[in-house]
Amino acid sequence: RYSAQNVRDFAWASSRKFAWDAQGHNQPGAQNETVMAMSFYPKEGGELWQKYSTAAVVHTMEVYSRFSF
């Protein structure tokens, strides 16, 4: 069972074959200034996903933060 308040979107999946990557993302002035940006991808994604997957999540959070309140 999962429970969360004020969550707009959520997705979850699991597999022994997934790689899990995470990177801290700073949000100055927010209630929680550092959040974890995470990505899960199949190991077959190789170096390309390893290099760009989590970085793309962080970039999206940075861009969307400029346009949200």
Biopython code that builds the backbone (N, CA, C, O; Angstrom):
import numpy as np
from Bio.PDB.StructureBuilder import StructureBuilder

atoms = [
    (1, "ARG", "N", (0.813, -1.168, 0.000)),
    (1, "ARG", "CA", (0.000, 0.000, 0.000)),
    (1, "ARG", "C", (0.867, 1.244, 0.000)),
    (1, "ARG", "O", (1.858, 1.337, 0.724)),
    (2, "TYR", "N", (0.472, 2.194, -0.826)),
    (2, "TYR", "CA", (1.184, 3.465, -0.906)),
    (2, "TYR", "C", (0.185, 4.587, -0.666)),
    (2, "TYR", "O", (-0.964, 4.517, -1.101)),
    (3, "SER", "N", (0.631, 5.602, 0.018)),
    (3, "SER", "CA", (-0.220, 6.744, 0.283)),
    (3, "SER", "C", (0.614, 8.011, 0.169)),
    (3, "SER", "O", (1.735, 8.070, 0.675)),
    (4, "ALA", "N", (0.065, 9.027, -0.497)),
    (4, "ALA", "CA", (0.772, 10.296, -0.624)),
    (4, "ALA", "C", (-0.237, 11.414, -0.798)),
    (4, "ALA", "O", (-1.299, 11.224, -1.391)),
    (5, "GLN", "N", (0.102, 12.572, -0.279)),
    (5, "GLN", "CA", (-0.750, 13.747, -0.428)),
    (5, "GLN", "C", (-0.093, 14.699, -1.421)),
    (5, "GLN", "O", (1.133, 14.789, -1.491)),
    (6, "ASN", "N", (-0.911, 15.400, -2.179)),
    (6, "ASN", "CA", (-0.437, 16.408, -3.126)),
    (6, "ASN", "C", (0.520, 15.835, -4.165)),
    (6, "ASN", "O", (1.490, 16.492, -4.544)),
    (7, "VAL", "N", (0.258, 14.632, -4.621)),
    (7, "VAL", "CA", (1.075, 13.999, -5.661)),
    (7, "VAL", "C", (0.271, 14.003, -6.943)),
    (7, "VAL", "O", (-0.832, 13.459, -6.998)),
    (8, "ARG", "N", (0.823, 14.615, -7.968)),
    (8, "ARG", "CA", (0.122, 14.705, -9.243)),
    (8, "ARG", "C", (0.255, 13.445, -10.068)),
    (8, "ARG", "O", (-0.738, 12.917, -10.567)),
    (9, "ASP", "N", (1.462, 12.966, -10.212)),
    (9, "ASP", "CA", (1.717, 11.790, -11.042)),
    (9, "ASP", "C", (2.632, 10.835, -10.295)),
    (9, "ASP", "O", (3.512, 11.241, -9.536)),
    (10, "PHE", "N", (2.398, 9.570, -10.531)),
    (10, "PHE", "CA", (3.238, 8.553, -9.897)),
    (10, "PHE", "C", (3.213, 7.315, -10.769)),
    (10, "PHE", "O", (2.162, 6.922, -11.274)),
    (11, "ALA", "N", (4.359, 6.711, -10.944)),
    (11, "ALA", "CA", (4.446, 5.445, -11.689)),
    (11, "ALA", "C", (5.414, 4.541, -10.943)),
    (11, "ALA", "O", (6.353, 5.010, -10.299)),
    (12, "TRP", "N", (5.174, 3.253, -11.038)),
    (12, "TRP", "CA", (6.037, 2.312, -10.336)),
    (12, "TRP", "C", (6.142, 1.032, -11.148)),
    (12, "TRP", "O", (5.152, 0.552, -11.700)),
    (13, "ALA", "N", (7.338, 0.490, -11.215)),
    (13, "ALA", "CA", (7.573, -0.793, -11.883)),
    (13, "ALA", "C", (8.755, -1.469, -11.209)),
    (13, "ALA", "O", (9.545, -0.815, -10.528)),
    (14, "SER", "N", (8.875, -2.753, -11.394)),
    (14, "SER", "CA", (9.967, -3.485, -10.753)),
    (14, "SER", "C", (10.422, -4.630, -11.652)),
    (14, "SER", "O", (9.617, -5.289, -12.311)),
    (15, "SER", "N", (11.711, -4.843, -11.656)),
    (15, "SER", "CA", (12.279, -5.975, -12.375)),
    (15, "SER", "C", (13.716, -6.185, -11.917)),
    (15, "SER", "O", (14.425, -5.222, -11.626)),
    (16, "ARG", "N", (14.144, -7.430, -11.854)),
    (16, "ARG", "CA", (15.547, -7.712, -11.532)),
    (16, "ARG", "C", (16.461, -7.171, -12.606)),
    (16, "ARG", "O", (17.648, -6.960, -12.361)),
    (17, "LYS", "N", (15.932, -6.946, -13.779)),
    (17, "LYS", "CA", (16.749, -6.511, -14.904)),
    (17, "LYS", "C", (16.857, -4.988, -15.020)),
    (17, "LYS", "O", (17.515, -4.489, -15.934)),
    (18, "PHE", "N", (16.228, -4.251, -14.118)),
    (18, "PHE", "CA", (16.295, -2.795, -14.172)),
    (18, "PHE", "C", (17.578, -2.277, -13.530)),
    (18, "PHE", "O", (18.060, -2.829, -12.541)),
    (19, "ALA", "N", (18.113, -1.221, -14.103)),
    (19, "ALA", "CA", (19.152, -0.433, -13.452)),
    (19, "ALA", "C", (18.427, 0.720, -12.761)),
    (19, "ALA", "O", (17.422, 1.218, -13.268)),
    (20, "TRP", "N", (18.932, 1.138, -11.617)),
    (20, "TRP", "CA", (18.320, 2.219, -10.858)),
    (20, "TRP", "C", (19.354, 3.306, -10.678)),
    (20, "TRP", "O", (20.447, 3.049, -10.173)),
    (21, "ASP", "N", (19.027, 4.506, -11.081)),
    (21, "ASP", "CA", (19.953, 5.630, -10.984)),
    (21, "ASP", "C", (19.240, 6.783, -10.288)),
    (21, "ASP", "O", (18.040, 6.979, -10.482)),
    (22, "ALA", "N", (19.966, 7.540, -9.485)),
    (22, "ALA", "CA", (19.379, 8.667, -8.774)),
    (22, "ALA", "C", (20.386, 9.811, -8.691)),
    (22, "ALA", "O", (21.599, 9.603, -8.672)),
    (23, "GLN", "N", (19.843, 11.020, -8.642)),
    (23, "GLN", "CA", (20.671, 12.216, -8.519)),
    (23, "GLN", "C", (19.899, 13.249, -7.718)),
    (23, "GLN", "O", (18.705, 13.438, -7.949)),
    (24, "GLY", "N", (20.554, 13.919, -6.784)),
    (24, "GLY", "CA", (19.911, 14.968, -6.017)),
    (24, "GLY", "C", (19.647, 16.187, -6.891)),
    (24, "GLY", "O", (20.464, 16.538, -7.743)),
    (25, "HIS", "N", (18.508, 16.826, -6.678)),
    (25, "HIS", "CA", (18.147, 18.039, -7.405)),
    (25, "HIS", "C", (17.767, 19.107, -6.388)),
    (25, "HIS", "O", (16.877, 18.899, -5.563)),
    (26, "ASN", "N", (18.443, 20.250, -6.450)),
    (26, "ASN", "CA", (18.181, 21.336, -5.506)),
    (26, "ASN", "C", (17.056, 22.223, -6.002)),
    (26, "ASN", "O", (16.988, 22.583, -7.177)),
    (27, "GLN", "N", (16.166, 22.567, -5.064)),
    (27, "GLN", "CA", (15.038, 23.458, -5.332)),
    (27, "GLN", "C", (15.083, 24.568, -4.287)),
    (27, "GLN", "O", (14.345, 24.509, -3.303)),
    (28, "PRO", "N", (15.933, 25.582, -4.476)),
    (28, "PRO", "CA", (16.055, 26.633, -3.464)),
    (28, "PRO", "C", (14.707, 27.266, -3.133)),
    (28, "PRO", "O", (13.917, 27.579, -4.023)),
    (29, "GLY", "N", (14.462, 27.447, -1.850)),
    (29, "GLY", "CA", (13.236, 28.077, -1.396)),
    (29, "GLY", "C", (12.079, 27.117, -1.199)),
    (29, "GLY", "O", (11.050, 27.507, -0.647)),
    (30, "ALA", "N", (12.215, 25.887, -1.629)),
    (30, "ALA", "CA", (11.140, 24.904, -1.468)),
    (30, "ALA", "C", (11.150, 24.357, -0.040)),
    (30, "ALA", "O", (12.145, 24.482, 0.675)),
    (31, "GLN", "N", (10.053, 23.763, 0.358)),
    (31, "GLN", "CA", (9.975, 23.173, 1.694)),
    (31, "GLN", "C", (11.058, 22.101, 1.858)),
    (31, "GLN", "O", (11.728, 22.045, 2.889)),
    (32, "ASN", "N", (11.221, 21.271, 0.863)),
    (32, "ASN", "CA", (12.315, 20.288, 0.826)),
    (32, "ASN", "C", (13.253, 20.721, -0.290)),
    (32, "ASN", "O", (12.970, 20.492, -1.466)),
    (33, "GLU", "N", (14.355, 21.337, 0.068)),
    (33, "GLU", "CA", (15.216, 21.935, -0.955)),
    (33, "GLU", "C", (15.904, 20.916, -1.849)),
    (33, "GLU", "O", (16.220, 21.222, -2.999)),
    (34, "THR", "N", (16.142, 19.719, -1.346)),
    (34, "THR", "CA", (16.771, 18.695, -2.180)),
    (34, "THR", "C", (15.831, 17.505, -2.333)),
    (34, "THR", "O", (15.366, 16.936, -1.345)),
    (35, "VAL", "N", (15.563, 17.144, -3.559)),
    (35, "VAL", "CA", (14.752, 15.965, -3.850)),
    (35, "VAL", "C", (15.577, 15.034, -4.725)),
    (35, "VAL", "O", (16.551, 15.451, -5.351)),
    (36, "MET", "N", (15.180, 13.786, -4.760)),
    (36, "MET", "CA", (15.898, 12.815, -5.573)),
    (36, "MET", "C", (15.187, 12.639, -6.914)),
    (36, "MET", "O", (13.995, 12.335, -6.968)),
    (37, "ALA", "N", (15.930, 12.833, -7.971)),
    (37, "ALA", "CA", (15.441, 12.525, -9.320)),
    (37, "ALA", "C", (15.912, 11.109, -9.610)),
    (37, "ALA", "O", (17.103, 10.816, -9.510)),
    (38, "MET", "N", (14.995, 10.240, -9.962)),
    (38, "MET", "CA", (15.342, 8.829, -10.164)),
    (38, "MET", "C", (14.873, 8.333, -11.510)),
    (38, "MET", "O", (13.864, 8.790, -12.047)),
    (39, "SER", "N", (15.617, 7.400, -12.040)),
    (39, "SER", "CA", (15.178, 6.721, -13.254)),
    (39, "SER", "C", (15.505, 5.233, -13.124)),
    (39, "SER", "O", (16.510, 4.834, -12.535)),
    (40, "PHE", "N", (14.629, 4.452, -13.690)),
    (40, "PHE", "CA", (14.775, 3.002, -13.743)),
    (40, "PHE", "C", (14.687, 2.625, -15.207)),
    (40, "PHE", "O", (13.781, 3.070, -15.912)),
    (41, "TYR", "N", (15.602, 1.825, -15.660)),
    (41, "TYR", "CA", (15.594, 1.468, -17.075)),
    (41, "TYR", "C", (16.193, 0.076, -17.252)),
    (41, "TYR", "O", (16.958, -0.389, -16.408)),
    (42, "PRO", "N", (15.844, -0.582, -18.345)),
    (42, "PRO", "CA", (16.384, -1.922, -18.572)),
    (42, "PRO", "C", (17.886, -1.844, -18.845)),
    (42, "PRO", "O", (18.364, -0.924, -19.509)),
    (43, "LYS", "N", (18.602, -2.807, -18.332)),
    (43, "LYS", "CA", (20.056, -2.820, -18.530)),
    (43, "LYS", "C", (20.424, -2.811, -20.006)),
    (43, "LYS", "O", (21.515, -2.377, -20.378)),
    (44, "GLU", "N", (19.517, -3.287, -20.839)),
    (44, "GLU", "CA", (19.773, -3.276, -22.279)),
    (44, "GLU", "C", (19.852, -1.849, -22.827)),
    (44, "GLU", "O", (20.331, -1.636, -23.941)),
    (45, "GLY", "N", (19.385, -0.877, -22.048)),
    (45, "GLY", "CA", (19.494, 0.522, -22.452)),
    (45, "GLY", "C", (20.942, 0.967, -22.553)),
    (45, "GLY", "O", (21.260, 1.937, -23.242)),
    (46, "GLY", "N", (21.811, 0.250, -21.861)),
    (46, "GLY", "CA", (23.248, 0.466, -21.969)),
    (46, "GLY", "C", (23.714, 1.860, -21.603)),
    (46, "GLY", "O", (23.102, 2.557, -20.794)),
    (47, "GLU", "N", (24.817, 2.240, -22.224)),
    (47, "GLU", "CA", (25.478, 3.498, -21.892)),
    (47, "GLU", "C", (24.623, 4.724, -22.216)),
    (47, "GLU", "O", (24.703, 5.736, -21.520)),
    (48, "LEU", "N", (23.821, 4.637, -23.249)),
    (48, "LEU", "CA", (23.006, 5.792, -23.635)),
    (48, "LEU", "C", (22.033, 6.166, -22.520)),
    (48, "LEU", "O", (21.969, 7.327, -22.117)),
    (49, "TRP", "N", (21.275, 5.190, -22.022)),
    (49, "TRP", "CA", (20.315, 5.473, -20.947)),
    (49, "TRP", "C", (21.048, 5.815, -19.665)),
    (49, "TRP", "O", (20.601, 6.672, -18.904)),
    (50, "GLN", "N", (22.169, 5.154, -19.417)),
    (50, "GLN", "CA", (22.947, 5.434, -18.213)),
    (50, "GLN", "C", (23.411, 6.893, -18.207)),
    (50, "GLN", "O", (23.433, 7.540, -17.160)),
    (51, "LYS", "N", (23.776, 7.395, -19.366)),
    (51, "LYS", "CA", (24.294, 8.756, -19.473)),
    (51, "LYS", "C", (23.188, 9.810, -19.412)),
    (51, "LYS", "O", (23.382, 10.863, -18.805)),
    (52, "TYR", "N", (22.036, 9.549, -20.027)),
    (52, "TYR", "CA", (21.033, 10.590, -20.210)),
    (52, "TYR", "C", (19.738, 10.450, -19.417)),
    (52, "TYR", "O", (19.045, 11.449, -19.221)),
    (53, "SER", "N", (19.388, 9.272, -18.959)),
    (53, "SER", "CA", (18.067, 9.068, -18.363)),
    (53, "SER", "C", (17.821, 9.959, -17.144)),
    (53, "SER", "O", (16.859, 10.728, -17.135)),
    (54, "THR", "N", (18.653, 9.873, -16.135)),
    (54, "THR", "CA", (18.448, 10.673, -14.925)),
    (54, "THR", "C", (18.723, 12.148, -15.201)),
    (54, "THR", "O", (18.050, 13.013, -14.642)),
    (55, "ALA", "N", (19.689, 12.443, -16.042)),
    (55, "ALA", "CA", (19.976, 13.834, -16.412)),
    (55, "ALA", "C", (18.753, 14.470, -17.069)),
    (55, "ALA", "O", (18.486, 15.652, -16.854)),
    (56, "ALA", "N", (18.014, 13.711, -17.858)),
    (56, "ALA", "CA", (16.800, 14.231, -18.496)),
    (56, "ALA", "C", (15.721, 14.524, -17.459)),
    (56, "ALA", "O", (14.979, 15.497, -17.600)),
    (57, "VAL", "N", (15.624, 13.705, -16.429)),
    (57, "VAL", "CA", (14.650, 13.945, -15.359)),
    (57, "VAL", "C", (15.000, 15.251, -14.633)),
    (57, "VAL", "O", (14.122, 16.077, -14.386)),
    (58, "VAL", "N", (16.282, 15.435, -14.293)),
    (58, "VAL", "CA", (16.716, 16.658, -13.617)),
    (58, "VAL", "C", (16.456, 17.878, -14.498)),
    (58, "VAL", "O", (15.961, 18.898, -14.017)),
    (59, "HIS", "N", (16.782, 17.779, -15.769)),
    (59, "HIS", "CA", (16.559, 18.895, -16.693)),
    (59, "HIS", "C", (15.075, 19.252, -16.760)),
    (59, "HIS", "O", (14.717, 20.430, -16.750)),
    (60, "THR", "N", (14.230, 18.258, -16.825)),
    (60, "THR", "CA", (12.781, 18.496, -16.872)),
    (60, "THR", "C", (12.313, 19.210, -15.611)),
    (60, "THR", "O", (11.510, 20.140, -15.686)),
    (61, "MET", "N", (12.808, 18.783, -14.458)),
    (61, "MET", "CA", (12.423, 19.425, -13.200)),
    (61, "MET", "C", (12.886, 20.884, -13.173)),
    (61, "MET", "O", (12.166, 21.753, -12.682)),
    (62, "GLU", "N", (14.069, 21.151, -13.692)),
    (62, "GLU", "CA", (14.569, 22.530, -13.737)),
    (62, "GLU", "C", (13.695, 23.400, -14.637)),
    (62, "GLU", "O", (13.322, 24.510, -14.258)),
    (63, "VAL", "N", (13.373, 22.905, -15.815)),
    (63, "VAL", "CA", (12.569, 23.677, -16.763)),
    (63, "VAL", "C", (11.159, 23.881, -16.230)),
    (63, "VAL", "O", (10.652, 25.003, -16.245)),
    (64, "TYR", "N", (10.521, 22.822, -15.760)),
    (64, "TYR", "CA", (9.150, 22.946, -15.264)),
    (64, "TYR", "C", (9.087, 23.863, -14.044)),
    (64, "TYR", "O", (8.087, 24.553, -13.847)),
    (65, "SER", "N", (10.127, 23.882, -13.230)),
    (65, "SER", "CA", (10.140, 24.719, -12.035)),
    (65, "SER", "C", (10.084, 26.204, -12.402)),
    (65, "SER", "O", (9.569, 27.015, -11.633)),
    (66, "ARG", "N", (10.600, 26.549, -13.550)),
    (66, "ARG", "CA", (10.572, 27.954, -13.979)),
    (66, "ARG", "C", (9.164, 28.400, -14.347)),
    (66, "ARG", "O", (8.870, 29.595, -14.325)),
    (67, "PHE", "N", (8.288, 27.454, -14.683)),
    (67, "PHE", "CA", (6.951, 27.791, -15.160)),
    (67, "PHE", "C", (5.850, 27.398, -14.192)),
    (67, "PHE", "O", (4.669, 27.523, -14.517)),
    (68, "SER", "N", (6.212, 26.932, -13.025)),
    (68, "SER", "CA", (5.200, 26.549, -12.052)),
    (68, "SER", "C", (5.347, 27.407, -10.805)),
    (68, "SER", "O", (6.330, 28.129, -10.640)),
    (69, "PHE", "N", (4.368, 27.314, -9.947)),
    (69, "PHE", "CA", (4.403, 28.126, -8.729)),
    (69, "PHE", "C", (4.194, 27.247, -7.538)),
    (69, "PHE", "O", (4.187, 27.732, -6.406)),
]
sb = StructureBuilder()
sb.init_structure("model")
sb.init_model(0)
sb.init_chain("A")
sb.init_seg("    ")
for serial, (resi, resn, name, xyz) in enumerate(atoms, 1):
    if name == "N":
        sb.init_residue(resn, " ", resi, " ")
    sb.init_atom(name, np.array(xyz, "f"), 0.0, 1.0, " ", f" {name:<3s}", serial, name[0])
structure = sb.get_structure()
